[in-house]
Amino acid sequence: MRNRSTRAAKAREFSQKARDEIYHRDAGECIFCAREYEMENITWFEKHILSVMHYVPRSKNGLGIPQNGALGCQYHHQLMDNGSRGKREEMLCIFREHLKSKYQNWNEEDLTWNKWRKG
């Protein structure tokens, strides 16, 4: 059982290779900043701290693959994760469209880990 949970945890994390691919694909810029989405309260500091965000979150078994990730600045990543300002659904739509534009056969169902998946 421990082996399965270890594989699941590993599958949900972005490898360095996946992070590098996402960083390159997104041209080193937050996908929301690139669209100038909700920029009125962002600080310089928040805008320049980038991380890879999951579209399907790890808590819902979202895989750590490029098709499930995008670059986000600290401000937008927190805004999407918290959802406290009612922007989460709108941000997920933007995120989904971004991923669909990058992967011709992108399918949300392929983004979650299950025990039958290899790896």
Backbone as numpy.savetxt, mean C-alpha at the origin, in Angstrom:
# Nx Ny Nz CAx CAy CAz Cx Cy Cz
1.73 -25.85 12.91 0.90 -24.66 12.91 1.77 -23.41 12.91
2.83 -23.42 13.69 3.72 -22.28 13.76 4.32 -21.96 12.39
4.66 -22.98 11.62 5.22 -22.79 10.29 4.25 -22.03 9.39
2.97 -22.37 9.46 1.96 -21.70 8.65 1.84 -20.23 9.04
1.82 -19.94 10.34 1.69 -18.55 10.76 2.94 -17.75 10.42
4.11 -18.39 10.45 5.34 -17.73 10.05 5.31 -17.41 8.56
4.84 -18.35 7.75 4.73 -18.10 6.31 3.74 -16.99 6.03
2.64 -16.97 6.77 1.63 -15.93 6.57 2.20 -14.56 6.92
2.90 -14.46 8.03 3.49 -13.18 8.44 4.51 -12.71 7.42
5.33 -13.62 6.94 6.33 -13.26 5.93 5.67 -12.81 4.62
4.60 -13.49 4.23 3.91 -13.16 2.99 3.25 -11.78 3.04
2.92 -11.32 4.25 2.25 -10.02 4.39 3.23 -8.85 4.44
4.51 -9.12 4.60 5.52 -8.07 4.65 6.11 -7.82 3.26
6.41 -6.56 2.96 7.07 -6.24 1.69 8.55 -6.56 1.82
9.08 -7.35 0.91 10.51 -7.63 0.87 11.23 -6.37 0.38
12.54 -6.34 0.54 13.29 -5.20 0.03 13.14 -5.09 -1.48
13.11 -6.23 -2.16 12.93 -6.23 -3.62 11.57 -5.62 -3.99
10.52 -5.98 -3.29 9.18 -5.42 -3.56 9.17 -3.92 -3.27
9.80 -3.52 -2.16 9.86 -2.09 -1.81 10.59 -1.29 -2.89
11.70 -1.84 -3.36 12.47 -1.16 -4.41 11.65 -1.04 -5.68
10.92 -2.09 -6.04 10.08 -2.05 -7.25 8.98 -1.00 -7.12
8.36 -0.93 -5.96 7.30 0.05 -5.73 7.87 1.47 -5.76
9.00 1.68 -5.11 9.63 2.99 -5.09 9.95 3.45 -6.52
10.50 2.56 -7.31 10.83 2.87 -8.71 9.56 3.11 -9.53
8.59 2.22 -9.39 7.32 2.34 -10.13 6.62 3.65 -9.84
6.62 4.08 -8.58 5.93 5.30 -8.18 6.82 6.54 -8.25
7.99 6.38 -8.86 8.92 7.49 -9.11 9.31 8.22 -7.83
9.36 7.48 -6.71 9.82 8.07 -5.46 8.91 9.13 -4.89
7.62 9.07 -5.23 6.68 10.10 -4.76 5.40 9.47 -4.25
4.86 10.04 -3.20 3.57 9.63 -2.65 2.51 9.70 -3.75
1.71 8.66 -3.89 0.69 8.65 -4.95 -0.38 9.71 -4.72
-0.59 10.12 -3.49 -1.59 11.14 -3.19 -1.02 12.54 -3.40
0.23 12.76 -3.02 0.88 14.05 -3.28 0.98 14.29 -4.78
1.26 13.23 -5.54 1.36 13.36 -6.99 0.06 13.90 -7.60
-1.05 13.60 -6.97 -2.36 14.08 -7.42 -2.80 15.35 -6.70
-1.93 15.84 -5.79 -2.23 17.01 -4.96 -3.52 16.82 -4.18
-3.68 15.62 -3.65 -4.87 15.25 -2.87 -4.70 15.68 -1.42
-5.66 16.45 -0.89 -5.69 16.84 0.52 -4.34 17.38 0.99
-3.91 18.45 0.40 -2.57 18.99 0.70 -2.59 20.18 1.66
-3.76 20.68 2.05 -3.80 21.93 2.82 -3.18 21.85 4.21
-3.16 20.68 4.85 -2.61 20.58 6.20 -1.29 19.83 6.29
-0.71 19.49 5.18 0.52 18.70 5.16 1.72 19.58 5.50
2.65 19.02 6.26 3.89 19.75 6.57 5.01 19.23 5.67
6.06 20.00 5.57 7.21 19.59 4.76 7.75 18.27 5.27
7.85 18.15 6.58 8.39 16.95 7.22 7.54 15.72 6.86
6.22 15.83 7.01 5.33 14.70 6.71 5.40 14.30 5.24
5.54 15.28 4.38 5.57 15.00 2.94 6.82 14.25 2.52
7.90 14.42 3.25 9.18 13.84 2.83 9.55 12.54 3.52
8.67 12.03 4.37 8.89 10.70 4.95 7.99 9.74 4.19
8.61 8.88 3.37 7.85 7.96 2.54 7.92 6.54 3.08
6.84 5.82 2.89 6.80 4.40 3.24 5.88 3.69 2.25
5.98 2.39 2.24 5.11 1.59 1.37 3.83 1.27 2.13
2.71 1.58 1.52 1.39 1.33 2.10 0.79 0.07 1.48
0.04 -0.68 2.26 -0.73 -1.81 1.75 -2.10 -1.30 1.27
-2.56 -1.79 0.12 -3.94 -1.54 -0.30 -4.86 -2.41 0.55
-4.65 -3.72 0.51 -5.34 -4.63 1.44 -4.41 -4.73 2.65
-4.83 -4.26 3.81 -3.93 -4.22 4.97 -3.47 -5.59 5.43
-2.33 -5.59 6.10 -1.80 -6.83 6.68 -2.81 -7.48 7.60
-3.55 -6.66 8.35 -4.54 -7.20 9.29 -5.65 -7.99 8.59
-5.78 -7.77 7.30 -6.76 -8.53 6.51 -6.06 -9.48 5.55
-4.85 -9.89 5.92 -4.02 -10.83 5.16 -3.57 -10.29 3.81
-3.41 -8.98 3.69 -2.89 -8.38 2.47 -1.45 -8.78 2.25
-1.15 -9.22 1.05 0.19 -9.67 0.70 1.17 -8.51 0.54
2.43 -8.79 0.78 3.50 -7.82 0.59 4.06 -7.91 -0.82
3.22 -7.66 -1.80 3.61 -7.72 -3.22 3.40 -6.35 -3.84
4.14 -6.02 -4.90 3.99 -4.70 -5.51 2.56 -4.37 -5.95
1.79 -5.37 -6.36 0.41 -5.14 -6.78 -0.51 -4.75 -5.63
-0.01 -4.84 -4.39 -0.78 -4.48 -3.21 -0.17 -3.29 -2.47
0.77 -2.60 -3.10 1.44 -1.51 -2.40 1.66 -0.29 -3.25
1.85 0.81 -2.57 2.19 2.08 -3.23 2.92 2.95 -2.22
3.63 3.93 -2.74 4.33 4.88 -1.87 3.35 5.90 -1.30
3.51 6.15 -0.02 2.72 7.18 0.62 3.59 7.97 1.57
3.34 9.25 1.65 4.06 10.07 2.63 3.42 9.82 4.00
4.10 10.26 5.03 3.60 10.04 6.39 2.20 10.63 6.57
1.97 11.81 6.04 0.67 12.48 6.19 -0.45 11.66 5.56
-0.28 11.27 4.30 -1.34 10.54 3.60 -1.50 9.11 4.11
-0.39 8.48 4.48 -0.46 7.13 5.03 -1.29 7.14 6.31
-1.01 8.10 7.17 -1.75 8.20 8.42 -3.21 8.59 8.17
-3.44 9.49 7.24 -4.80 9.91 6.91 -5.63 8.71 6.43
-5.03 7.87 5.61 -5.74 6.69 5.10 -5.93 5.65 6.20
-4.90 5.38 6.98 -5.00 4.35 8.02 -5.98 4.73 9.12
-5.96 5.98 9.54 -6.84 6.41 10.63 -8.29 6.50 10.18
-8.52 7.03 9.01 -9.88 7.18 8.54 -10.71 8.13 9.37
-10.06 8.86 10.29 -10.79 9.72 11.22 -11.43 10.93 10.56
-10.98 11.28 9.39 -11.56 12.44 8.71 -12.46 12.02 7.55
-12.83 10.76 7.51 -13.78 10.28 6.50 -13.22 10.22 5.09
-11.92 10.12 4.94 -11.29 10.12 3.61 -10.89 8.72 3.15
-10.98 7.71 4.01 -10.45 6.39 3.69 -11.03 5.81 2.40
-12.34 5.81 2.25 -12.95 5.20 1.05 -12.51 5.92 -0.22
-12.48 7.23 -0.18 -12.04 8.01 -1.33 -10.57 7.72 -1.65
-9.76 7.60 -0.62 -8.34 7.31 -0.81 -8.14 5.90 -1.35
-8.94 4.95 -0.89 -8.84 3.59 -1.42 -9.21 3.54 -2.91
-10.16 4.36 -3.32 -10.52 4.44 -4.75 -9.34 4.97 -5.56
-8.68 6.00 -5.07 -7.50 6.55 -5.74 -6.40 5.50 -5.79
-6.17 4.82 -4.69 -5.16 3.77 -4.57 -5.46 2.66 -5.58
-6.71 2.20 -5.61 -7.12 1.14 -6.53 -6.89 1.54 -7.98
-7.27 2.75 -8.34 -7.08 3.22 -9.72 -5.60 3.31 -10.07
-4.79 3.71 -9.11 -3.34 3.77 -9.32 -2.81 2.38 -9.64
-3.18 1.40 -8.83 -2.70 0.03 -9.05 -3.21 -0.54 -10.37
-4.46 -0.28 -10.69 -5.02 -0.76 -11.96 -4.29 -0.15 -13.16
-3.84 1.09 -13.01 -3.13 1.74 -14.12 -1.73 1.16 -14.32
-1.20 0.53 -13.29 0.16 -0.03 -13.36 0.19 -1.50 -13.74
-0.90 -2.23 -13.49 -0.95 -3.67 -13.74 -2.20 -4.01 -14.54
-1.99 -4.44 -15.76 -3.09 -4.71 -16.69 -4.11 -5.70 -16.13
-3.65 -6.74 -15.49 -4.56 -7.77 -14.98 -4.73 -7.69 -13.47
-4.66 -6.49 -12.92 -4.77 -6.31 -11.48 -6.13 -6.80 -11.00
-6.11 -7.59 -9.93 -7.34 -8.14 -9.38 -7.23 -8.13 -7.86
-8.15 -7.48 -7.22 -8.13 -7.35 -5.77 -8.13 -8.72 -5.07
-8.74 -9.70 -5.65 -8.81 -11.03 -5.04 -7.43 -11.71 -4.96
-6.48 -11.25 -5.76 -5.14 -11.84 -5.77 -4.22 -11.23 -4.70
-4.74 -10.35 -3.88 -3.89 -9.58 -2.96 -3.88 -10.10 -1.53
-4.59 -11.18 -1.25 -4.63 -11.70 0.11 -3.98 -13.08 0.21
-3.37 -13.31 1.37 -2.73 -14.59 1.64 -3.79 -15.58 2.09
-3.63 -16.81 1.65 -4.42 -17.89 2.23 -3.52 -19.10 2.40
-3.95 -20.01 3.24 -3.08 -21.14 3.59 -2.77 -22.05 2.41
-3.51 -21.95 1.34 -3.28 -22.80 0.18 -2.31 -22.17 -0.80
-2.02 -20.89 -0.63 -1.09 -20.20 -1.50 0.34 -20.61 -1.16
1.13 -20.83 -2.15 2.54 -21.18 -1.91 3.33 -19.93 -1.62
4.35 -20.07 -0.77 5.25 -18.94 -0.50 5.11 -18.36 0.84
